[in-house]
Amino acid sequence: MGSWALTMSLTGYLGLLDLGVRGAVTRYVAKFHTQGAHANTSKVVSSALAIFLAAGAAAIILSTSIAVPALRYVKIPTAFQFAAR
């Protein structure tokens, strides 16, 4: 139960990686849609997707590189070690 609480609290901070991208996408998609500039809308959405994919990949790599060594220092019963990994 404690490992789930730790996992949920750490993943809650991943929302900070947004850095205002969602708000910017909403603003510019609405702006370009009203102007009829669908190519610009596509560029904004594609750029946001690339940013989120890069941030997600970085978060996965960082969390895995921290979690695997950290399991040595956390006392988890042997029966639950596989689930914790």
CORPE-V730631 format. One record per residue. N is the residue number from 1. RES is the residue in one small letter. SS is DSSP state (alpha for helix, beta for strand, coil for the rest). PSI is psi as a letter, one per 30 degrees, with the letter a starting at -180 (999 if undefined). BURIAL is # if it has 24 or more other C-alpha atoms within 12 Angstrom, else .. Layout:
N|RES|SS|PSI|BURIAL  N|RES|SS|PSI|BURIAL
This chain:
1|m|coil|e|.  2|g|alpha|e|.  3|s|alpha|e|.  4|w|alpha|e|.  5|a|alpha|e|.  6|l|alpha|e|.  7|t|alpha|e|.  8|m|alpha|e|.  9|s|alpha|e|.  10|l|alpha|e|.  11|t|alpha|f|.  12|g|alpha|f|.  13|y|alpha|f|.  14|l|alpha|f|.  15|g|alpha|f|.  16|l|alpha|f|.  17|l|alpha|f|.  18|d|alpha|e|.  19|l|coil|h|.  20|g|coil|g|.  21|v|alpha|e|#  22|r|alpha|e|.  23|g|alpha|e|.  24|a|alpha|e|.  25|v|alpha|e|#  26|t|alpha|e|.  27|r|alpha|e|.  28|y|alpha|e|#  29|v|alpha|e|#  30|a|alpha|e|.  31|k|alpha|e|.  32|f|alpha|f|.  33|h|alpha|e|.  34|t|alpha|f|.  35|q|alpha|f|.  36|g|coil|g|.  37|a|coil|i|.  38|h|alpha|f|.  39|a|alpha|e|.  40|n|alpha|e|.  41|t|alpha|e|#  42|s|alpha|e|.  43|k|alpha|e|.  44|v|alpha|e|#  45|v|alpha|e|#  46|s|alpha|e|.  47|s|alpha|e|.  48|a|alpha|e|#  49|l|alpha|e|.  50|a|alpha|e|.  51|i|alpha|e|.  52|f|alpha|e|#  53|l|alpha|e|.  54|a|alpha|e|.  55|a|alpha|e|.  56|g|alpha|e|.  57|a|alpha|e|.  58|a|alpha|e|.  59|a|alpha|e|.  60|i|alpha|e|.  61|i|alpha|e|.  62|l|alpha|e|.  63|s|alpha|e|.  64|t|alpha|e|.  65|s|alpha|f|.  66|i|alpha|e|.  67|a|alpha|e|.  68|v|alpha|e|.  69|p|alpha|f|.  70|a|alpha|f|.  71|l|coil|f|.  72|r|coil|f|.  73|y|coil|f|.  74|v|coil|k|.  75|k|coil|j|.  76|i|coil|k|.  77|p|coil|k|.  78|t|alpha|e|.  79|a|alpha|f|.  80|f|alpha|g|.  81|q|alpha|e|.  82|f|alpha|e|.  83|a|alpha|e|.  84|a|alpha|e|#  85|r|coil|999|.
